Amino acid sequence: MKNPVDINLHLSMFARSFVLKEKIDRWEDLLIRRASKIHRKSSQIFDHLDFNYCKPCDDIAAAAKDTTSGVYYGFHWEPEVITFKEAVEKGDCQNAIFSIDPGKFCVFFFHEGLNYICKR
C-alpha cells in the first residue's frame, strides 16, 4: 500500500462485500464506529459472513506474501496497517479482519482456529 490507507474504507467494504445482506448495516456501523461493545460481539460476525465469498483456508500462510500490507482489526484496539506476516501471528486463534484490497480480498481469522479467505 503506497498511498495513505483509509482504514474506515477497508472496514466498510469488508461489511459491504463479505457480510450477509441483511446484516451489512449493523456490521458496517460497528466496524466504523468501533463501539466499546464490538469486542463482545466480535464472535457473532462469523455467523453473519457470506460464505458465498468467504471460504475456509487450511494453509493461511500461502494466502499472500509475508510483506503484503493491509488493515488489521482484532476488535480489541484500533485498526492498524501491518504486514501479512504480522497479521497471521496476531490473528492466530483470534477474531480479526485483515483487509488487503478493500471489498475484494481479505482474511478473516476466527477464534476457533479457523481462517477464511474472502474474495469478490
N, C-alpha and C positions, 0 to 999 in steps of 0.2 A: 504494500500500500504506500505509494509515493505521495499521494495527496493527503491533506488533512482528513482524518476519519470522522464521519458523522456517526457517532455511536448510536444515537437515537434512530437514525435511518436503519442501521443494521438490525436493531431490536424490533422496530416497527415492521420491517419487511419480513423478519422471521415469523411474526404473528400472522401477517397477511398471506404468507406463502406456505407455511407449514403447520398451521393450526386449523382445526375444523371450522368451517364457515360460521357456524352458529356461536363459536367461542372467540372469534377473532377480536371483536371489540373489547371484550373483557381482558384478554391477554395483552393486547396492544397497550391498553391503558395501564395495566400493572407493570409492564416492561418499561414503558416510557416514564411513568411517574416514580417507579421503584418505591412503592409504598412500603411502610415498615412490615406489613403483613406478607409481603411477597415470599420471604423465606419459608414461612409456614405453608404457603400454598404451592411452593415450587414442585413438589412431587405430583401435584394434580395436573401439571402441564402435560405429563406423559399421556394421560388418558384423553387429552384433547389434541394430540398430534394427528395430523392427516397422514395415515400410513400408506396412502397412495404415493406420497412423495418422500416419506421417511422410512428407510429400510435398515434392519439390523446389520451390523458390521462386526465380524469376528476379529478382523485384523485392522483395527483403527489406525495403527501407525502407518499403514500404507495409503491412507486416505489423502494425504497431502505431504509436501516436503516439510521437513523439520523447520525450515526457515520461513515458511509461509506465514505472513502476518494476518491477524484477524481480530475481531472484537470478542473478548471472552467475558461472559457474565455468569458468575456462580451463585447468584441470588443472595449472597451474604454482604458483599461490598459493592462499591461502584464498578461498573464495567471498565475494562481496560484493554488496550491494544497490546497483544503479546504474540509470540510465535506459536506455531502449531505444536512444536515440541513441548513448550511450556504448558500449553492448554491440555495436552494429553496427561502430563504429570499432575496438574491441578485438578483436572476433571475426573480422574480415576475414582470410581465409586461415589461420585457427587452428582447432583443435578446441576447441569451447566449447559450453556449455549456457547459455541464457538463459531461465529459467523465470518466466513471468508469473502463471499460475494453476496451482498445484500439481496435476500429473497431468491437467490439462485443456488447457493451452495453453503451448507453449514454442517457442523457436527453437533449432535445432541448427546450429552453424557447423562446417563441415568444412574441413580444411586444404587441400584441393584446390580451394578457391574455391566450393564448392557450399554452399548453405544450404537448410535444411529447416524447414518449419512442421510442428509436431507438435500434433495436436488429437485430443481424445476427447470 
